[in-house]
């Protein structure tokens, strides 16, 4: 197999069946008795931590330098039962797992339901609680409280930039120190999320595909792509930590759905130190980029 440059990132699992994590739905969990719930969560945590170690070994073997941990690695860890197990019973195991990632960069990207500027105070509270649990997981894994190990979210509800700034400014240090923001296709353009990042001192993850979809561009080599890449780099405390995303449209260039592989890259991404590859075929897509 051709050598893969360490700057590429594998997202959550392999396309093959080699690295697969397990979860459980809330409905299924609530159908169980209390002791069954605890035993089910314990079993899931043990399984997923073993798989996480395998994922680290896979990245090391294939010279992939970054791994995105699923925000559902430890299901229900933001609820009392899961949180208690994570903190008390699994803390030594998490420390040992973290030691296996000493030469890797780790990222967590909570899903679209993490919204810090919602109209609903309850949604904001739940989002902060979820981020707090993810930050504690990173602490237990021995990861630094810095944007080297990012907690990455989107801007959330559109036209509420000021509220987003206010909530970010009030976040606890374990979250705030790791938080990064990404542009998207619908709610926050690259320019808009850049403004929030500059106002808060939070680094910006630039996604070129979101940018071309949002701006209806016909090429990754449109001047604004390189301009936004450079602007985003200026938000990172260390430019060598800058993280970007790449994906291609499935049906056509501006399709929001991700393609299986990466067929075209922005030329300016040759200057990007870290690239998460958000293609459906994951490690196969990374292999195809080894000469970029």
HELIX and SHEET records of a PDB file:
HELIX    1   1 UNK A   26  UNK A   30  1                                   5    
HELIX    2   2 UNK A   34  UNK A   61  1                                  28    
HELIX    3   3 UNK A   80  UNK A   84  1                                   5    
HELIX    4   4 UNK A   85  UNK A   89  3                                   5    
HELIX    5   5 UNK A   91  UNK A   99  1                                   9    
HELIX    6   6 UNK A  121  UNK A  140  1                                  20    
HELIX    7   7 UNK A  147  UNK A  149  5                                   3    
HELIX    8   8 UNK A  161  UNK A  169  1                                   9    
HELIX    9   9 UNK A  173  UNK A  176  1                                   4    
HELIX   10  10 UNK A  190  UNK A  200  1                                  11    
HELIX   11  11 UNK A  208  UNK A  215  1                                   8    
HELIX   12  12 UNK A  223  UNK A  233  1                                  11    
HELIX   13  13 UNK A  239  UNK A  241  5                                   3    
HELIX   14  14 UNK A  267  UNK A  271  5                                   5    
HELIX   15  15 UNK A  283  UNK A  287  1                                   5    
SHEET    1   A 8 UNK A 105  UNK A 108  0                                        
SHEET    2   A 8 UNK A  66  UNK A  69  1                                        
SHEET    3   A 8 UNK A   8  UNK A  11  1                                        
SHEET    4   A 8 UNK A 274  UNK A 277  1                                        
SHEET    5   A 8 UNK A 243  UNK A 246  1                                        
SHEET    6   A 8 UNK A 203  UNK A 207  1                                        
SHEET    7   A 8 UNK A 179  UNK A 182  1                                        
SHEET    8   A 8 UNK A 151  UNK A 154  1                                        
END                                                                             
